[in-house]
Amino acid sequence: MKAIVQDTYGSTDVLELRDIDKPEIADDEVLVRVHAAGVDRGAWHVMTGLPYPVRLAGYGVRAPKNGVLGTDMSGVVAAVGKNVTRFQTGDEVFGKCKGAYAEYARASENKLAAKPSNLTFEQAAAVGVSALTALQGLRDHGRVKPGQQVLIIGASGGVGSFAIQLAKAFGAEVTAVCSTTKIDLVRELGADHVIDYSREDFASGERTFDVILDIAGNSSLSRLRRALTPTGTLVIVGGETGGRWLAGTDRQLRALAVSPFVGQKLGSFICREGYEDLLVLKQLVEAGKVVPAIDRAYPLSEVAKAIQYLEDGHARGKVVIVI
Ligand SMILES: NC(=O)c1ccc[n+]([C@@H]2O[C@H](COP(=O)([O-])OP(=O)(O)OC[C@H]3O[C@@H](n4cnc5c(N)ncnc54)[C@H](OP(=O)(O)O)[C@@H]3O)[C@@H](O)[C@H]2O)c1
């Protein structure tokens, strides 16, 4: 089968399109004929092996352990292990796998769900970690309630494009922070108010918010706290402020340290990729409350270009690979 393989960590130059053997599945795994795969910041982190804790988290200390990149995908079940009970050959699925940028990938049955009936394979592949992160950030950590004021920083990207729609589905009044060229996108996705960060400061003190979902990761903790109500909740999702060891995660650590001593709730989390929340998202998608916003689709041979496009900050919503 064809796959995008990397032997070393590095920039997009390390990615090669090669013919390799189809993956073998364990008893609790499913082999999926991949039709489309999602691109997210995680792909860049695994490609580069940065920040270094990524390597210690099981991806391989000196070189990538699983040479095939990519985790989010959608496709058709081609084979099932003998302990698999929820899927059979021919089922259309979406979710997380090992090595999505390939014609076939293996996945644990607990990280897959039936593809939403109203989505194309490209749209379903875009859901994955971005939508799961937005869902868990707002529902479990932000505990968003109807009528609350929610601020989404980094609203035009992969996680943000889902977060706007989910916060609206939870009944919140949503303010989206983005760059000038993406104002139209965040409005189309349902934002009630938009802050163009090149002209306006969300922390000016004019307005405060019950919940802030910080996906872009450039603002200091003190600025974020200024924009929160006295009992508001800050959920830090990400940070790409550089640094080979912490890559901006020092803000998350500071938030966790300060939180017990102030009236505001300050925290962070790592997304859990299980089928239960994929089913929640499937229902929201099938009810028409969430529609993946796809910016571009690239062929398998152009994964490097797709990752670079995302890394350069151009993406409006999600980027996908069609296989
Ligand atoms: N905690 C977790 O489990 C988890 C899971 C998934 C992702 N993440 C992290 O979340 C972050 C975002 O991921 P993503 O997939 O959504 O990335 P993405 O698709 O690249 O989107 C990031 C967005 O941030 C915006 N942005 C950049 N600078 C900004 C600023 N100063 N103010 C407001 N917005 C700004 C960019 O758009 P503009 O052009 O509008 O600036 C871009 O749309 C990454 O750090 C990622 O590693 C964490």
The ligand as an SDF file (V2000), in Angstrom:
LIG
                    3D

 48 52  0  0  0  0  0  0  0  0999 V2000
   -5.2770   20.1520   24.6940 N   0  0  0  0  0  0  0  0  0  0  0  0
   -5.4160   19.2900   23.7020 C   0  0  0  0  0  0  0  0  0  0  0  0
   -5.6850   18.1000   23.9070 O   0  0  0  0  0  0  0  0  0  0  0  0
   -5.2990   19.8000   22.2750 C   0  0  0  0  0  0  0  0  0  0  0  0
   -5.9430   19.1180   21.2370 C   0  0  0  0  0  0  0  0  0  0  0  0
   -5.8600   19.6560   19.9390 C   0  0  0  0  0  0  0  0  0  0  0  0
   -5.0970   20.7860   19.6960 C   0  0  0  0  0  0  0  0  0  0  0  0
   -4.4510   21.3870   20.7310 N   0  0  0  0  0  0  0  0  0  0  0  0
   -3.6480   22.5940   20.5140 C   0  0  0  0  0  0  0  0  0  0  0  0
   -4.5370   23.6610   20.1980 O   0  0  0  0  0  0  0  0  0  0  0  0
   -3.8740   24.5960   19.3850 C   0  0  0  0  0  0  0  0  0  0  0  0
   -4.7130   24.9350   18.1580 C   0  0  0  0  0  0  0  0  0  0  0  0
   -4.9230   23.7610   17.3850 O   0  0  0  0  0  0  0  0  0  0  0  0
   -5.7080   23.8770   16.0130 P   0  0  0  0  0  0  0  0  0  0  0  0
   -5.7050   22.4840   15.4510 O   0  0  0  0  0  0  0  0  0  0  0  0
   -7.0130   24.5570   16.1820 O   0  0  0  0  0  0  0  0  0  0  0  0
   -4.7000   24.8030   15.1670 O   0  0  0  0  0  0  0  0  0  0  0  0
   -4.9920   25.6400   13.8550 P   0  0  0  0  0  0  0  0  0  0  0  0
   -6.0100   24.9390   13.0340 O   0  0  0  0  0  0  0  0  0  0  0  0
   -3.6700   25.9060   13.2530 O   0  0  0  0  0  0  0  0  0  0  0  0
   -5.6360   26.9870   14.4150 O   0  0  0  0  0  0  0  0  0  0  0  0
   -4.9780   27.8800   15.2990 C   0  0  0  0  0  0  0  0  0  0  0  0
   -5.6240   29.2460   15.1200 C   0  0  0  0  0  0  0  0  0  0  0  0
   -5.0480   30.1940   15.9810 O   0  0  0  0  0  0  0  0  0  0  0  0
   -5.2470   31.4640   15.3660 C   0  0  0  0  0  0  0  0  0  0  0  0
   -4.3600   32.4460   15.9730 N   0  0  0  0  0  0  0  0  0  0  0  0
   -3.0240   32.5860   15.8560 C   0  0  0  0  0  0  0  0  0  0  0  0
   -2.5760   33.6110   16.5860 N   0  0  0  0  0  0  0  0  0  0  0  0
   -3.6710   34.1600   17.2000 C   0  0  0  0  0  0  0  0  0  0  0  0
   -3.8760   35.2400   18.1080 C   0  0  0  0  0  0  0  0  0  0  0  0
   -2.8650   36.0180   18.4920 N   0  0  0  0  0  0  0  0  0  0  0  0
   -5.1330   35.5020   18.5860 N   0  0  0  0  0  0  0  0  0  0  0  0
   -6.1630   34.7560   18.1820 C   0  0  0  0  0  0  0  0  0  0  0  0
   -6.0450   33.7240   17.3090 N   0  0  0  0  0  0  0  0  0  0  0  0
   -4.8070   33.4240   16.8280 C   0  0  0  0  0  0  0  0  0  0  0  0
   -5.0130   31.2180   13.8850 C   0  0  0  0  0  0  0  0  0  0  0  0
   -5.8960   31.9450   13.0540 O   0  0  0  0  0  0  0  0  0  0  0  0
   -5.8560   33.5200   12.7860 P   0  0  0  0  0  0  0  0  0  0  0  0
   -5.4160   33.6910   11.3670 O   0  0  0  0  0  0  0  0  0  0  0  0
   -7.2580   33.9100   13.0220 O   0  0  0  0  0  0  0  0  0  0  0  0
   -4.8670   34.1020   13.7210 O   0  0  0  0  0  0  0  0  0  0  0  0
   -5.4550   29.7560   13.7230 C   0  0  0  0  0  0  0  0  0  0  0  0
   -6.7090   29.6710   13.0990 O   0  0  0  0  0  0  0  0  0  0  0  0
   -2.5070   24.0000   19.0730 C   0  0  0  0  0  0  0  0  0  0  0  0
   -1.5820   24.5520   19.9650 O   0  0  0  0  0  0  0  0  0  0  0  0
   -2.7060   22.5320   19.3520 C   0  0  0  0  0  0  0  0  0  0  0  0
   -1.4920   21.8810   19.6730 O   0  0  0  0  0  0  0  0  0  0  0  0
   -4.5350   20.9310   22.0200 C   0  0  0  0  0  0  0  0  0  0  0  0
  1  2  1  0
  2  3  2  0
  2  4  1  0
  4  5  1  0
  4 48  2  0
  5  6  2  0
  6  7  1  0
  7  8  2  0
  8  9  1  0
  8 48  1  0
  9 10  1  0
  9 46  1  0
 10 11  1  0
 11 12  1  0
 11 44  1  0
 12 13  1  0
 13 14  1  0
 14 15  2  0
 14 16  1  0
 14 17  1  0
 17 18  1  0
 18 19  2  0
 18 20  1  0
 18 21  1  0
 21 22  1  0
 22 23  1  0
 23 24  1  0
 23 42  1  0
 24 25  1  0
 25 26  1  0
 25 36  1  0
 26 27  1  0
 26 35  1  0
 27 28  2  0
 28 29  1  0
 29 30  1  0
 29 35  2  0
 30 31  1  0
 30 32  2  0
 32 33  1  0
 33 34  2  0
 34 35  1  0
 36 37  1  0
 36 42  1  0
 37 38  1  0
 38 39  2  0
 38 40  1  0
 38 41  1  0
 42 43  1  0
 44 45  1  0
 44 46  1  0
 46 47  1  0
M  CHG  2   8   1  16  -1
M  END
$$$$
